[in-house]
């Protein structure tokens, strides 16, 4: 059991996506790797496991080496984060930063492991709707004979929607690889319960080899960053009006986040006085801003660009509602951040969004993903201050009780413990 005197569990954490806090005071290299919630979530988990030495976890994180980020970061004697990359096809992609992002990372991981020759107790791979991470995990558990833990942040089988014709063409292979990786894993972690029955049925893996470990947040620490002074300064910096309702979006400006519908909604609400704050960056930011100008929405839409995760609470302090308009979403960790600061959410229940919002108890769920449905939901939510206050209070209590960072770190350590004691490499 956790807490017994035993050697630490040596975890090799593999993820192409990681939040480097060293880049907080500089601009994130968005054209290389667009920042999103997955980066922040993996960094939070890694940091919390490091901050709880009683859990007995030593971590080596191999992530994509980004321009401006250190090649190696010794978080402590228990945790090291290394950036690795062997460029293959360094061309810009509208969807994923660089075309070779995942492949360059995977080759960098393999080269590092060949040179290092260190023994690990667990390989933990974080998967995000593309085939390279689960493929790498499947190959390494076979080659190294080390048990595998997968975290499925976005399932290719259950959640992901192809973004391009080539993407659609590759889906049968991608789904096959995800199946093989899950079969080979000692344990597979999902963010919500809804994916487990489908994955269990499609892969033939019994449900007891799955575990739900949701996205996490230290809600109090996050909310404390939104001081009245910081919110006022941010509002002044970007000329965000104080006398108009503000609807916000926080995240990547990317195809899967469904940014065109935001502008469709803004057009419908143009006469209501609603102002929009779009906080984020991405490979389609230029397309978004061009469309804002083409539609004549410059006076009602503010685009902040990249904002460090440390300042997101401050940005949310300028908003009255948060919009979730994604085409697909396994969880939507930005909702936890909104709940932490008492910002009500209007969303469509794709993927795990409805689960997180408890089918509407913790946010306003629109019945369909259309501009009209969103516009009506936003207008009704803005016109009902009691609903906003009551929902924000319920959500703030829930996020602190259910998505607490320290408790989920303990639960992840328990998955490692079970994997080491009972897991093994499996036929995939």
N, C-alpha and C positions, 0 to 999 in steps of 0.2 A: 504493500500500500504506500501511497504518497506520504512522506514524512519518516519512513524507515531509514536507517543508516545503510546506505548502499551506494555504489558508484554512480556518478551522475549519468543521465541518459544523454548520449551524444547525438544530437539531431543535425542532419544536413538539410537545411531549408532551401528549396530551389524555387525561384520565382523570377520571371523576367521583369516584374513590376515591384518597385519598392520606393517609398518616400524617403528621400535624403534630406534631413533637416538642415544640412549644411548649405542647401540651395535656397533656404527660406528668405535670405536677404538679397538673393539674386533672382534673375528670371529663370523659371524652369525651362529646359530645352524642349519646348512643346513640339517643334518640328521633328524631333528625334523620338520622343515618347510622350504622348499626351497624358497629362496627369489625371488621375481619377480616384475614386474611393478605394479601389483595391490596394493601391500603393499605401494609402494611409492606414488601412486596416491591418495589413501585414506588418507595417512598422509598429503600430500600436501593440499588436500581439507579441512581436519579438521583444520590444522594450519592456513589456509587462512581465514576460517570462524571465527576462534578465533581472528585473527589479524584485522578483520573488525567489531568492536563492534557495529557500526551503523546498521548492518544487523539484530541485535537483536536475535542472535541464541546462545542458551546454549547447550552444547554437553556433553553427557556421552557416551564414546566409550567402548564397551565390546568386547575385542578381545582375541585371544588365548594367554595364558600365556606361554612365552618362557623361557627356561633356560637362566639365566643371565640378563633377562629384569626385570625391577621393577614390582611389583604387581600393583602399582598405580602410575600414573604420573599426577600431577596437572599442566597442561599446563598454566592455569590461573584460575581466579575465575569463568570463564565461561566454561571451558573445562577440563574434567577429562578423562584420558585413563586408563582402568583397564584390567589387564590380568586375565582371568578365565579359569579353566580347571578342569574337573573330569575325570581322566584316566579310560579308559574302556579296550582297547586292545592295550597296548603300544608296538606295533611291527613295525619295519621299513617297509615302502612301497617304491617300486621303483618309484611310480607315485606321491604320495602326502606326502612325509616325513613319518609321523607315520600313521599307518592304521586307528587309531581312531581320527585323527586330528579334523575333523569337528564334529564328535559326542561328543568328549570330550569337545570341545568348547561349543556346544549347551547345554549340560548338565550343564556346568559351568554357562552359561547365565541364565538358568532357576533357578538354585540354588541361584544365586545372586539376581535375581528379587524377589524370594520368601522372602529372608531375608531383602531386601531393602524396598520394598513396596512404592516406589516413583511413582508419577504420571508424565507421559510424554504427550506431545502434538502430537508428531510424532514418529513412529518407522521407522527407515531407515535401510534397510537390503541390504548388498552388496552381490551379487550372482556371482559365478564364474564357472558355468558349472557342479556343483554337486548338489545333491538334498537337503542336510541338511539345508543350509541357507534359500532357499525359503520355505521349510517346516516349519522351525522355525518362519519365518515371518508370514506365513499363520496362524499358531496356535496362535501366540501372538496377532495378530490383533483381532482374535475372542475372546480370553480369556480376554484380557485387555480392549477391546473396544476402542482401540486407532488406528487412521488411519495409514495406511502402505504406505511407499514409498519404491519401489524396484529400485535398480540400477543393471541392467543386464550387468555385465562386459563381460560375455561370456554366450550366450544363449544355453541351452540344446537343445531347439527346432530348432534353426536356425544355430548355429555355431559349437557346440561341436562335436568332433568325438571320439567315444569310443576308449580306449587305450588297453583294455584287454578283453578276452572272458566274464569274470564276468561283466565288465563295459557294454558290449553290451547287456548282459542279463538284466541288470537293467535299460536300457534306456527307455522302455515304462513307467515304474513307474516314472522315473525321469522327463520325459516330462509331464506326468500327473500332477505331483506336481508343476512344473513350471507354467503350465496352471492355476491351482487352485490359486497359489499365485498371479499371474498377475490379475486374476479376482477379488481377494480379495483386491488388492491394490487400494488406492485412485489415485495414480499416479505411472507410471513405467518409469524409466529413461533408455535410451539406449545411447550407445556411438556414434553410427552413424545412419543416417536416414534409411539405407537399411533394418534394422531388424523390423522396425515398421509395414510395411504392412503385413509381414508374421505373426508376433505375433498378430496383430489385427485380421487377418483372422482366425488363429488357435484358438484363445481364445474367439472371439466374443466381445472383449473389443474395444470400439470406439477409433479411432486414437487420439481424443482430450485428452484422459487420458494417453497418452504417451508424453514424452518430450526428446529431444536430448540434452545431456550435455556431451561433449567429454572429453577425457583425457586432462590434463592441464600441463602447465609449466610456471615458471617465467624464460623466455628465457634468459634475460640479466643476471640475478643473476647466472643462471646455467653456461652460457658461460664464465663468468668472472673467474670461478674457474680454467679454463685451461690456466694457465700462461705459458709462455715459459720455466720458471724454473721448474715448476711442471711436464710439459710434458717431458722435458729432463731427469729429475730425474727418472720418471717412465720408460722411454725408457731404461735408463741405468740399472735400477733395474732388468728388465726382459730380457735384452740383445736383444731388438727389433731393427732390423737393420734399419739404416737411408738411405741406398743406394738401397733399394728394395721397390716395392709397397707393401703396407700392407692392407689386407682385414680383417675386424673384425666382430666378433659376440659378442653381449652383451646381456646376459640374462641367464635364467636357462638352465643347461644342462639336458634336460628332453625330454622324448619321443615325446610329442606333439610339441616341438620346432624343431623336425626333424633333430637331430644332425648327424645321419649317412650320410646324403647327403652332409654335409659340408666336410667330409673326401673324399667322392666321387669326389667332385669338386676340392679339394686340389690335389688329385692324377692326375686329368686331367690337372691341371695348374702347375704341378711340374716343368716342363721345362721352365716355363716363369719367374722364379725368384720371384714369389709372395710369400710373407710371411703372415701367419695367426696369429691373436691374438684373442683368445677365452677368453672373460672376463665374468666370472661367475662361479657358482657352482651348484650342484644339485645332486639328488639321483642316477643319472647315470654318474656322472663324472668319476668314476672308470672304467666304461665300455668304455667311450669315450677315456680315456688316454690309456687303454689297446689296443684299436683299433688303436690309433695313433702309438703306438710302433709296433704293429703287421704289420702295413702297411709301416713301415719305414719312417714315416713322422715327427719324432722328431725334425729334423733340420729345418723344415718349419712351425711348429705349436707351438705356445706358449700358454699355459694355465695359466692364472693368478690366478684362484680361485676367491673366494669372494672378491669383492671390494665395499666399502661403496658407497652409492648413491652420497655422497658428492664429490667423486673422479671420477665419471664416465666421466665427461667432460674432465678431464685430460687423461684418457685412450683413449677417442675418438680422442684426439689431436695427437695420434701416428698413426692413421689410415688414409687411403686414400679413402676407401669405407666401408660402413656398409652392411652386408648381412642379409636379412630377409628370412628365409627358413622354417617357421613354417608350420605344417600340418593344423592347424586352428588358427585363430587370429581374435578376435573381433575388435581390434583397433591396438595394437602394440605401446605402449607409448614410447618405446625406439626410435621410429622414430622422435618423437618430440624433444628428446634430441639431436639426430643427426642433425636435422634441426637447432636447436638453435646454434650449434657450427660450422655449415657450412660443415657438413660431408655428402657427397652424398650417396644415398641408392640404392642398387640393391635388388629387391624383386620379389616375385611371388604374384599375386593378390588374395590370399585367404581371405575369410571373408571380413573385412573392410579395408584391406591394400590398395586395389586399390582406395577406396574412399579417404583415408587420403592422398595418393600420387596423387590425382586428375587425375586418369587414366594415369599416366605417366608424368604429367607436373612437378611433384616435386620429381621424382625418376625414376630409370630405371626398368620397369616392364618386366620380362621375360615372354614369351608366355606360358610356361608350367613348371611344377615343376619336372625338370629332371636335372641330372648333366651336360649334354651337354648344355642345354639352359642357365643354370646359368653360366657355364664357358665362353660361348660365350658373354653373357651380361657383365660379369666382364671384360673380355679382351677388349671389345669395349668401355666400360666406362673408363677404365684406359688409353686407347689410345686416348681419346678425352678430353683433359684438358679444352677446351672451354665449352663443355657440363657440365663438373663437376662444373666449376666456375659459369656458368649461372644458373644451377639448384640449387646450394647451395644458391645463392643470392635470387632466387625466394622463396625457402623454408624458408630461414631465415625471410623474410618479412611476409610470410604467417603464420608461427608459432607464431609470435608476434601479428598478427592481429586477428587470429581466435581461438587460444588456450591459450589465456592469463589467467593466474590463477585467478587474481582478478575479471575479468569479469565473468568467469564461476562460481565463488563462489557467486556472486550476483545472477546469474541465478538459482543456486541451492536454495538459500534463497527464491527466488520467488516461486519455487516449494513447499517449506515448507509453505510459506504464503498462497498459493492457497489450499494446503491440509488442513490447519487449518481452513480457512474460508469456504471452500466449500466441503472438503472431508468428508468422513465418513467411517466407517467400512462397507465392502461390502460382499455380499455372494460370496464365492469362489467356 
